[in-house]
Amino acid sequence: MTNQTYAETGAVPSALPSAVTTLVPAVGRVMISTIFILAGLSKLAAPAMTIGYIQSVGLPLPSVAFGIAAFIEIVGGITLLLGYRTRIAAGVLFLFSLATAVFFHSHFGDQNQFIHFFKNIAIAGGLLHVIAFGGGRVSLDGRRS
């Protein structure tokens, strides 16, 4: 739009859209990554309890599953936080969120599990946005391009 067009319409150019498209993806990545990083660290703080929980749902090789889960949550969370290979990290965390919902939170008779199931689905939905739109300008990926 030219200045004349702004004058005719009464619209004032704003930095808001630029600020939104610059900062909001970074804030969103921080918010989503935090849950993964904290969950991974809590697994490391109580490995026996986590392994026991994995065993209780009948998954094979609970010790291996523990290591994989902690790795995905911590490393995936950090890479998402930093915006490094953002779409790949978000894709892995998307699949992890869906698998966690199905294997650990599908007992819908328990309201707590019902809520956790849909919390994981909502997180997966947010991760789909990250996959679609990338890490944004304030990310390591954004600095590379």
N, C-alpha and C positions, 0 to 999 in steps of 0.2 A: 504494500500500500504506500502511496506517496503521501507527503504531508498534506497535500490538497484534499486527498480522500479522507484523511483523519479529520480535517477541519469540517468537511461536508457532513460526515456521519456523526461527529461529536465523540468518536471513539478516541481514547488516549492510548498510545502504544505503551505496553507494560513489559517489565522484565519478569513478571510472574510466570508466564509459560516457560521461559528459559530456566528460571530457578526450579520450577516444578520438575521439568524433565532432567535437570542436572542433579538435584539433591534427593528427590523422592526415591529413585531406584536404589541409591546408596543406603538411605534410611530403611527401606524395605529389606534389603539384603542383611543389614545389621539385625533387624528384628527377627527375620526367619532363621538366620544362622545361629543366633543366641540359643535357641532351644536345642539345636543339635549339639553344639559345643558343650553346653551344660549337661545334657543327657549322657554324652560320651564320657565326660569327666566323672559323673556320678557312677557310671559303670566301672571305671577304673578304681574308684574309691571303695566299691563293694563288689569285687568280682565273684565271690562265692554266692552271694545273694542273686546276682544277675544270672549266673550259670544255672542256679537252681530254678529260677523263673523260666529260663529257656527250656530246661528239662521238663518242667511242669506242663508245658504246652505240647510236648512230644516231638520237638524238632531234633533231628539227628546231630551228632557231634556238637554238643552244647558249648564246649570250651572253644572250639573253632568258631562257632557262631558268635560267641562273646567277643573274640578278637576281631572278627570281621565287622561286627556292629560298632564296637568302640572306634575302630579305625575309620569307618565310613562317617560316623557322626563327628568325630574330632577333625579329621583331615578335610572331609567334605564341608563341614561347617566353617572351617578357617578359609578354605579356598572360596567359598561363597561370600564370606565376610569381606575378603580382600578383592573379590571380583576377578579372580584368576581362573581362566578357562571356565567362566561362569556358567555357560550353557551346559557343559559336560557335568560340572559339579551339581547343578540344579537337576539334571536328568537322573544322576545316581541317587540323589536325595529324594527325588520324586518317587522312584521305584522303591527305595527303602521305606518311605512313608506309607506307601500302599501295602507293602509286604507286612510292615509292622501292624497296620490296621487290621489286616486279614488274620494274621497268625496270633496276635496278642490281644486284640480288642474286639473280637467278634461275638462275644457272649452278651447279646443284647438284652437279656433278662436282667443284667446288672446295669443300673443306670450309669454308674461311673464308667464302665467299659463302653457303653453306648456313646457317652460324651467323648471319650478318648478316641473312639473309632472315627467320629465325625471331625474331631480336632485334626486327626491325621489326614483325613480327606481334604479339609480346608487348607492345611499346610501344603498338600500336594497341588491344590489349585493355585496357590500363590507361587509355587515353584514352576508351574506351567507358564505363568506370566514371565518369570525370569528366563525360562527356556525360549519363549517367543521373542522377548525384547532385549535380552542380554543384560549385562551388568551396568550399563549406563556409562556416562562420561567420567564419574568419580569411581573408577575401578582400575585395576591393573590392566584389564582388557581394553578399557577406554583410553588408557595412556599409550598402549601399543599401536592403536589405529590412528 
